[in-house]
Amino acid sequence: MKSHANEDDIEAVVRKVEQLDYHAHIIRGIERTVVACVGEERGESHQLQHLESLSGVERVMPVVRAFKLASREVRPEGSRIDVGGVTIGGKQITVMAGPCAIESAEQIENAAVAVKRAGAHMLRGGAFKPRTSPYAFQGMENAGLELLEQAGRRHKLPVVTEIMDPHDIDEVIEHADMLQVGARNAQNFSLLRRLGKTKKPILLKRGMSTRIEEFLMAAEYILSEGNPNVVLCERGIRTFETATRNTLDLNAVPLMKEWTHLPVVVDPSHGTGIWSLVTPMALAAVAAGADGLLIEVHPNPSAALSDGPQQLKPSRFADLMAILKPVAEAVGRTL
């Protein structure tokens, strides 16, 4: 739409788009509004070109990529996602930190105190834990959600936690500011569609063997249902290498920043599985253009009930935050 287009102009375009059997998604940017027209390939796409004759329309532009709504073409300036007052996708690097799993009230409280003091912007913690072994610690579930919410409120940190089952969405939404879709559910399309019907911010992690285009198509499932609040997370992929837990694909960061308007964060904890590698890979991620970091921090990693080897002690997290600041400034960002 033209920069001076009013609501009547936009509504007229939406009505015409829907008459042509397309779904209209209104995307409001900083300077102008885009009406994304999404439909089947065999739709009346040639007729969409006639929309240029409507008042307020600047131009009609076909989006050639399969991920229409996630494409950078529909919002060249990039999206900014608000999570409880914290913006992801702006100039500031957003740091989400906390334990892999919530284990007790004391543990999540100590973690919240430590990450807040070091300068983190959000508190992370798993209440429902997807584990490779059915005998491993599965999380505190609903009790853990309540502890996470309480710790976040006490320390004024928005909280993010994983959602595994569509049946738990309403419960998790009550306690969390952002819902995380883990790597194992990156292509759980029924879950993604359900999350798309909410307006809650979603942190979508890349699957262990998911190609970048497949990853963006997973985001498209959420966007197509009406939820624009999606943040992508690169957390490493499975390759032939066994020296690390995963291979952290930092190539994906600048490439996704070219392809999509959605913010991109990096999880070097799962990406490497080794605490000593978390700091250098976090610095590299920011240098590569990441909008944020997801860092696992535990008061006592040696006693952690899950993923202890990749979690930072509070003192090491504080050191990371200290050396992260000049790297962010070097690439024109803030911490």
Backbone hydrogen bonds, N-H to C=O, Kabsch-Sander energy under -0.5 kcal/mol:
donor,donor_aa,acceptor,acceptor_aa,energy
2,K,56,G,-3.7
5,A,2,K,-1.8
10,I,6,N,-2.0
11,E,7,E,-2.7
12,A,8,D,-2.0
13,V,9,D,-1.7
14,V,10,I,-2.4
15,R,11,E,-2.4
16,K,12,A,-1.8
17,V,13,V,-2.6
18,E,14,V,-2.4
19,Q,15,R,-1.7
20,L,16,K,-1.1
20,L,17,V,-0.6
21,D,18,E,-1.6
22,Y,17,V,-1.6
23,H,38,V,-3.2
25,H,23,H,-0.5
25,H,36,A,-2.6
26,I,24,A,-0.5
27,I,25,H,-0.6
27,I,34,V,-3.2
28,R,26,I,-0.6
29,G,27,I,-0.7
29,G,32,R,-2.3
34,V,27,I,-3.0
36,A,25,H,-2.9
36,A,34,V,-0.7
38,V,23,H,-2.7
38,V,36,A,-0.7
43,G,40,E,-2.0
44,E,20,L,-0.7
45,S,43,G,-2.3
47,Q,44,E,-1.0
48,L,44,E,-0.6
48,L,45,S,-0.9
49,Q,45,S,-0.5
49,Q,46,H,-0.7
50,H,47,Q,-1.3
51,L,48,L,-1.9
52,E,49,Q,-1.4
53,S,50,H,-1.9
54,L,51,L,-2.0
57,V,54,L,-1.7
58,E,56,G,-0.5
61,M,59,R,-0.5
64,V,62,P,-0.7
68,K,66,A,-1.3
71,S,67,F,-0.7
71,S,68,K,-0.6
72,R,259,W,-2.6
74,V,71,S,-1.3
75,R,71,S,-0.5
75,R,72,R,-0.8
78,G,75,R,-2.0
79,S,261,H,-3.2
81,I,88,I,-2.8
82,D,80,R,-0.5
83,V,81,I,-0.5
83,V,86,V,-3.2
84,G,82,D,-0.5
86,V,83,V,-1.7
88,I,81,I,-2.8
88,I,86,V,-0.5
89,G,87,T,-0.5
93,I,334,T,-3.3
94,T,92,Q,-0.5
94,T,291,D,-2.2
95,V,93,I,-0.5
96,M,94,T,-0.6
96,M,293,L,-3.0
97,A,95,V,-0.5
97,A,122,M,-2.3
98,G,295,I,-1.5
102,I,126,G,-2.7
103,E,101,A,-0.6
108,I,104,S,-2.1
109,E,105,A,-1.8
110,N,106,E,-2.5
111,A,107,Q,-2.2
112,A,108,I,-2.3
113,V,109,E,-2.4
114,A,110,N,-2.1
115,V,111,A,-2.6
116,K,112,A,-2.1
117,R,113,V,-2.2
118,A,114,A,-1.7
119,G,115,V,-0.9
119,G,116,K,-0.8
120,A,115,V,-2.9
121,H,95,V,-2.3
122,M,95,V,-1.8
123,L,158,P,-2.7
124,R,97,A,-1.7
125,G,160,V,-1.5
126,G,100,C,-0.8
127,A,125,G,-0.5
129,K,127,A,-0.6
129,K,138,Q,-2.5
131,R,129,K,-0.7
136,A,133,S,-1.2
140,M,102,I,-0.5
141,E,127,A,-3.0
143,A,140,M,-1.2
144,G,141,E,-0.5
145,L,141,E,-2.0
146,E,142,N,-1.8
147,L,143,A,-1.8
148,L,144,G,-2.5
149,E,145,L,-2.6
150,Q,146,E,-2.4
151,A,147,L,-2.3
152,G,148,L,-2.5
153,R,149,E,-2.4
154,R,150,Q,-2.3
155,H,151,A,-1.7
156,K,153,R,-0.9
157,L,152,G,-2.9
160,V,123,L,-2.1
161,T,178,M,-1.6
163,I,180,Q,-2.9
168,D,165,D,-2.1
169,I,166,P,-1.2
172,V,168,D,-2.7
173,I,169,I,-2.7
174,E,170,D,-1.1
175,H,171,E,-0.6
175,H,172,V,-1.2
176,A,172,V,-2.5
177,D,159,V,-1.8
178,M,159,V,-1.5
179,L,201,P,-2.5
180,Q,161,T,-2.9
181,V,203,L,-3.0
182,G,180,Q,-0.6
185,N,182,G,-1.6
186,A,183,A,-1.3
188,N,185,N,-2.0
189,F,187,Q,-1.5
192,L,188,N,-2.3
193,R,189,F,-2.4
194,R,190,S,-1.8
195,L,191,L,-2.3
196,G,192,L,-1.7
197,K,193,R,-0.8
197,K,194,R,-0.9
198,T,195,L,-1.2
202,I,229,N,-3.0
203,L,179,L,-2.9
204,L,202,I,-0.8
204,L,231,V,-3.0
205,K,181,V,-2.5
205,K,203,L,-0.6
206,R,233,C,-2.3
210,T,207,G,-1.3
211,R,209,S,-0.5
215,F,211,R,-2.4
216,L,212,I,-2.3
217,M,213,E,-1.9
218,A,214,E,-1.7
219,A,215,F,-1.7
220,E,216,L,-1.7
221,Y,217,M,-1.2
222,I,218,A,-1.0
223,L,219,A,-2.4
224,S,220,E,-3.0
225,E,221,Y,-0.6
225,E,222,I,-0.9
226,G,223,L,-1.9
227,N,222,I,-1.5
230,V,228,P,-1.6
231,V,202,I,-2.9
232,L,263,P,-2.8
233,C,204,L,-2.3
234,E,265,V,-2.4
235,R,233,C,-0.6
237,I,247,T,-2.3
238,R,208,M,-3.3
239,T,237,I,-0.6
245,R,272,T,-2.9
247,T,237,I,-2.9
248,L,246,N,-0.7
249,D,247,T,-0.6
250,L,248,L,-1.5
252,A,249,D,-1.1
253,V,250,L,-0.8
255,L,251,N,-1.5
256,M,252,A,-2.9
257,K,253,V,-2.0
258,E,254,P,-1.1
259,W,255,L,-2.1
260,T,256,M,-3.1
261,H,70,A,-1.3
262,L,70,A,-0.5
265,V,232,L,-3.0
266,V,292,G,-1.9
267,D,234,E,-2.7
269,S,294,L,-0.7
271,G,267,D,-1.6
272,T,268,P,-1.1
273,G,269,S,-2.4
275,W,309,P,-2.2
277,L,274,I,-1.7
278,V,274,I,-0.6
278,V,275,W,-1.1
279,T,275,W,-0.7
281,M,277,L,-1.9
282,A,278,V,-2.2
283,L,279,T,-2.3
284,A,280,P,-2.0
285,A,281,M,-2.1
286,V,282,A,-1.9
287,A,283,L,-2.1
288,A,284,A,-1.8
289,G,285,A,-0.5
289,G,286,V,-1.2
290,A,285,A,-2.3
291,D,264,V,-3.7
292,G,264,V,-0.7
293,L,94,T,-2.5
294,L,266,V,-2.4
295,I,96,M,-3.0
295,I,293,L,-0.5
297,V,98,G,-2.0
297,V,295,I,-0.5
298,H,312,L,-2.3
303,A,300,N,-2.2
304,A,301,P,-1.5
310,Q,307,D,-1.1
311,Q,308,G,-1.5
312,L,296,E,-2.8
317,F,313,K,-2.1
318,A,314,P,-2.3
319,D,315,S,-1.8
320,L,316,R,-2.1
321,M,317,F,-2.5
322,A,318,A,-1.7
323,I,319,D,-1.9
324,L,320,L,-1.7
325,K,321,M,-1.1
327,V,323,I,-0.8
328,A,324,L,-2.5
329,E,325,K,-2.4
330,A,326,P,-1.8
331,V,327,V,-1.0
331,V,328,A,-0.7
332,G,329,E,-1.6
333,R,328,A,-3.1
334,T,91,K,-1.5
